[in-house]
């Protein structure tokens, strides 16, 4: 797909009409296009937005994009951030503008979304054995010479299924052998001997081309820096063994890929020590949660806590809810619940209270539970909250925050809404 077509499709997102599909937007904006509403630069707090409403910080979003661009460049890493975090093509393109090699995805639907909006390099961190999906990928490869697609293989059986589905395809599908992170880990080949058998199966086909090795260190059992680095060394040693055996003959580069959002410092460290191979190595990092970061799970796990000299990610999400009940001095309720906030890893955290244009820390306020549409709040004597107050909540786990909202306002620090991010889950 050419750049002009991709730009047209991104621009078409702004032509969508504001209507009942989109939560939290001003009722009087119904019928406007998203682009027209963005051009009005309404204020989140005075412009008619209704609660609950999820927002992204314009400044923090840009900070995170720049930080990971700088980090990857500093460590000689190519970067394919995991798009399943946001499923937002606007963010995909911003990530690529900030130096990303391409976008990582997990399932065929996500590939279709990315391709519709002109993403030219896709790393599928999964083995793909669905015949219809494989034929769709083959058709994309046949009609777009600039499309690069790489996916996992982790079994001889998987290779056989892929080969059968791709018989007659014009271009081979590039694959990497996935090395499992250990016994009891999620997917991947458990031993180096089995990895060799899978690679042999790929070599016996005309429909697949082995281009490297990959895996996910986040699945290392009982992970700590030593265990994670030990597994990463197994991964890079596998690449070297395959190269010595001549398995990458005829390629321009060898792909070695890992990297979630919790251990990318270990990936950078071990990948920097990959020995010289017969071809250049594409050291592909795949961290995705960085784009919004969070106020919980990833705030605790981010490698930047271990390497503070590299910088710090900033939580960009803020879920605004309104206090709708104050039945006792010890309890209050806000109008955001499981339908609005991620809760699979941690409950939201109460950050700020806003009243009459003034914002202050939410001292003495904590979220103790979520119902479908309510947050249960415990309030201590120092808590100053009243019915009608706006409560700013921090969220944990970006992946299950994005997927609850189809259109997310991007707000500057003073509340001016400058853009809207469309998601496709």
NORTANOR-V940888 format. One record per residue. RES is the residue in one letter. D_FIRST is the distance of its C-alpha to the first C-alpha in Angstrom with 1 decimal. Layout:
BEGIN
res->RES d_first->D_FIRST
res->RES d_first->D_FIRST
END
This chain:
BEGIN
res->X d_first->0.0
res->X d_first->3.8
res->X d_first->6.7
res->X d_first->8.4
res->X d_first->6.7
res->X d_first->7.0
res->X d_first->10.4
res->X d_first->11.4
res->X d_first->11.1
res->X d_first->13.0
res->X d_first->15.4
res->X d_first->16.0
res->X d_first->17.6
res->X d_first->20.3
res->X d_first->21.0
res->X d_first->22.3
res->X d_first->26.1
res->X d_first->28.4
res->X d_first->30.5
res->X d_first->32.3
res->X d_first->29.3
res->X d_first->29.3
res->X d_first->32.4
res->X d_first->34.3
res->X d_first->33.1
res->X d_first->35.7
res->X d_first->37.1
res->X d_first->37.5
res->X d_first->33.7
res->X d_first->33.1
res->X d_first->31.2
res->X d_first->29.7
res->X d_first->26.0
res->X d_first->24.9
res->X d_first->24.0
res->X d_first->27.5
res->X d_first->29.2
res->X d_first->27.5
res->X d_first->28.7
res->X d_first->32.2
res->X d_first->32.3
res->X d_first->34.8
res->X d_first->36.9
res->X d_first->36.5
res->X d_first->40.3
res->X d_first->41.4
res->X d_first->38.6
res->X d_first->39.2
res->X d_first->37.0
res->X d_first->38.6
res->X d_first->39.2
res->X d_first->37.9
res->X d_first->34.8
res->X d_first->32.5
res->X d_first->31.4
res->X d_first->29.5
res->X d_first->31.1
res->X d_first->29.0
res->X d_first->30.9
res->X d_first->31.0
res->X d_first->27.3
res->X d_first->26.6
res->X d_first->29.5
res->X d_first->28.1
res->X d_first->24.6
res->X d_first->26.4
res->X d_first->28.9
res->X d_first->26.6
res->X d_first->24.6
res->X d_first->28.0
res->X d_first->29.3
res->X d_first->26.5
res->X d_first->26.8
res->X d_first->30.6
res->X d_first->30.6
res->X d_first->28.1
res->X d_first->25.8
res->X d_first->22.0
res->X d_first->21.0
res->X d_first->18.8
res->X d_first->20.5
res->X d_first->21.0
res->X d_first->18.9
res->X d_first->21.3
res->X d_first->23.7
res->X d_first->22.1
res->X d_first->19.2
res->X d_first->18.3
res->X d_first->14.7
res->X d_first->16.4
res->X d_first->18.2
res->X d_first->15.4
res->X d_first->14.0
res->X d_first->17.6
res->X d_first->18.2
res->X d_first->15.4
res->X d_first->16.9
res->X d_first->20.1
res->X d_first->19.3
res->X d_first->17.8
res->X d_first->16.3
res->X d_first->14.2
res->X d_first->15.4
res->X d_first->18.0
res->X d_first->18.4
res->X d_first->21.1
res->X d_first->20.5
res->X d_first->18.0
res->X d_first->17.8
res->X d_first->16.7
res->X d_first->13.8
res->X d_first->12.8
res->X d_first->13.2
res->X d_first->11.2
res->X d_first->8.2
res->X d_first->8.7
res->X d_first->8.8
res->X d_first->5.8
res->X d_first->8.2
res->X d_first->7.5
res->X d_first->11.2
res->X d_first->13.3
res->X d_first->17.1
res->X d_first->18.7
res->X d_first->22.4
res->X d_first->23.8
res->X d_first->24.7
res->X d_first->22.6
res->X d_first->25.0
res->X d_first->24.0
res->X d_first->23.4
res->X d_first->21.2
res->X d_first->18.9
res->X d_first->18.9
res->X d_first->18.0
res->X d_first->15.0
res->X d_first->13.8
res->X d_first->14.8
res->X d_first->12.9
res->X d_first->9.6
res->X d_first->10.8
res->X d_first->12.0
res->X d_first->9.0
res->X d_first->6.5
res->X d_first->9.1
res->X d_first->7.7
res->X d_first->8.0
res->X d_first->11.6
res->X d_first->13.7
res->X d_first->17.4
res->X d_first->20.1
res->X d_first->23.9
res->X d_first->26.5
res->X d_first->30.0
res->X d_first->32.1
res->X d_first->32.9
res->X d_first->32.8
res->X d_first->29.2
res->X d_first->28.3
res->X d_first->30.1
res->X d_first->28.3
res->X d_first->24.8
res->X d_first->25.9
res->X d_first->27.3
res->X d_first->24.2
res->X d_first->21.9
res->X d_first->24.3
res->X d_first->22.8
res->X d_first->19.2
res->X d_first->17.5
res->X d_first->16.7
res->X d_first->19.0
res->X d_first->18.1
res->X d_first->19.1
res->X d_first->22.0
res->X d_first->24.5
res->X d_first->28.0
res->X d_first->28.9
res->X d_first->32.4
res->X d_first->34.2
res->X d_first->35.8
res->X d_first->39.1
res->X d_first->41.3
res->X d_first->40.6
res->X d_first->37.2
res->X d_first->34.2
res->X d_first->32.2
res->X d_first->32.0
res->X d_first->34.3
res->X d_first->37.8
res->X d_first->39.2
res->X d_first->38.2
res->X d_first->39.8
res->X d_first->37.6
res->X d_first->34.5
res->X d_first->35.6
res->X d_first->36.0
res->X d_first->32.5
res->X d_first->31.2
res->X d_first->33.4
res->X d_first->32.0
res->X d_first->28.4
res->X d_first->29.7
res->X d_first->31.3
res->X d_first->28.0
res->X d_first->25.5
res->X d_first->22.8
res->X d_first->22.8
res->X d_first->22.8
res->X d_first->24.8
res->X d_first->23.4
res->X d_first->25.7
res->X d_first->27.6
res->X d_first->27.1
res->X d_first->29.0
res->X d_first->30.0
res->X d_first->33.1
res->X d_first->33.6
res->X d_first->35.1
res->X d_first->37.8
res->X d_first->41.1
res->X d_first->43.2
res->X d_first->40.9
res->X d_first->42.4
res->X d_first->41.5
res->X d_first->43.4
res->X d_first->42.0
res->X d_first->38.4
res->X d_first->38.8
res->X d_first->40.6
res->X d_first->37.7
res->X d_first->35.2
res->X d_first->37.4
res->X d_first->37.4
res->X d_first->33.6
res->X d_first->33.6
res->X d_first->36.5
res->X d_first->34.7
res->X d_first->31.9
res->X d_first->34.6
res->X d_first->36.4
res->X d_first->33.4
res->X d_first->32.8
res->X d_first->36.5
res->X d_first->36.4
res->X d_first->33.7
res->X d_first->31.1
res->X d_first->28.2
res->X d_first->29.1
res->X d_first->26.3
res->X d_first->23.9
res->X d_first->22.8
res->X d_first->23.5
res->X d_first->25.1
res->X d_first->23.7
res->X d_first->26.4
res->X d_first->25.4
res->X d_first->27.5
res->X d_first->28.1
res->X d_first->28.6
res->X d_first->30.0
res->X d_first->33.6
res->X d_first->34.0
res->X d_first->31.3
res->X d_first->34.3
res->X d_first->35.5
res->X d_first->32.2
res->X d_first->32.1
res->X d_first->35.7
res->X d_first->35.5
res->X d_first->32.2
res->X d_first->33.8
res->X d_first->36.4
res->X d_first->34.2
res->X d_first->36.2
res->X d_first->34.8
res->X d_first->33.0
res->X d_first->32.2
res->X d_first->28.6
res->X d_first->27.0
res->X d_first->26.5
res->X d_first->23.4
res->X d_first->25.4
res->X d_first->23.1
res->X d_first->24.5
res->X d_first->23.3
res->X d_first->25.4
res->X d_first->24.1
res->X d_first->27.1
res->X d_first->27.6
res->X d_first->25.2
res->X d_first->28.0
res->X d_first->30.7
res->X d_first->33.7
res->X d_first->37.5
res->X d_first->38.4
res->X d_first->37.1
res->X d_first->34.7
res->X d_first->37.1
res->X d_first->39.7
res->X d_first->37.5
res->X d_first->35.3
res->X d_first->36.0
res->X d_first->36.5
res->X d_first->39.9
res->X d_first->40.8
res->X d_first->39.4
res->X d_first->40.1
res->X d_first->40.0
res->X d_first->36.2
res->X d_first->35.9
res->X d_first->35.6
res->X d_first->33.0
res->X d_first->33.8
res->X d_first->33.7
res->X d_first->31.4
res->X d_first->32.2
res->X d_first->35.2
res->X d_first->36.1
res->X d_first->38.6
res->X d_first->41.2
res->X d_first->44.5
res->X d_first->47.9
res->X d_first->49.2
res->X d_first->52.4
res->X d_first->55.0
res->X d_first->57.6
res->X d_first->59.4
res->X d_first->59.7
res->X d_first->58.0
res->X d_first->55.0
res->X d_first->52.3
res->X d_first->49.3
res->X d_first->45.9
res->X d_first->43.5
res->X d_first->40.6
res->X d_first->40.5
res->X d_first->38.6
res->X d_first->36.2
res->X d_first->35.2
res->X d_first->35.7
res->X d_first->34.9
res->X d_first->38.1
res->X d_first->37.2
res->X d_first->38.2
res->X d_first->40.3
res->X d_first->41.6
res->X d_first->40.5
res->X d_first->42.7
res->X d_first->44.4
res->X d_first->43.7
res->X d_first->44.8
res->X d_first->46.8
res->X d_first->46.3
res->X d_first->49.1
res->X d_first->49.8
res->X d_first->47.1
res->X d_first->48.4
res->X d_first->46.6
res->X d_first->48.5
res->X d_first->48.1
res->X d_first->48.6
res->X d_first->51.7
res->X d_first->53.4
res->X d_first->50.5
res->X d_first->48.8
res->X d_first->46.7
res->X d_first->48.5
res->X d_first->46.7
res->X d_first->44.0
res->X d_first->44.5
res->X d_first->41.8
res->X d_first->42.0
res->X d_first->44.5
res->X d_first->44.9
res->X d_first->48.4
res->X d_first->49.7
res->X d_first->52.8
res->X d_first->54.5
res->X d_first->57.2
res->X d_first->60.0
res->X d_first->58.1
res->X d_first->55.1
res->X d_first->54.9
res->X d_first->52.8
res->X d_first->53.5
res->X d_first->52.1
res->X d_first->49.4
res->X d_first->48.3
res->X d_first->44.6
res->X d_first->43.9
res->X d_first->41.0
res->X d_first->40.0
res->X d_first->38.3
res->X d_first->36.2
res->X d_first->35.8
res->X d_first->32.7
res->X d_first->29.4
res->X d_first->27.6
res->X d_first->30.1
res->X d_first->30.3
res->X d_first->26.7
res->X d_first->26.7
res->X d_first->29.7
res->X d_first->28.0
res->X d_first->25.2
res->X d_first->25.4
res->X d_first->26.9
res->X d_first->28.5
res->X d_first->28.1
res->X d_first->31.5
res->X d_first->33.1
res->X d_first->36.4
res->X d_first->38.4
res->X d_first->36.7
res->X d_first->34.5
res->X d_first->31.3
res->X d_first->28.4
res->X d_first->25.3
res->X d_first->24.5
res->X d_first->22.2
res->X d_first->20.8
res->X d_first->20.9
res->X d_first->19.7
res->X d_first->22.3
END
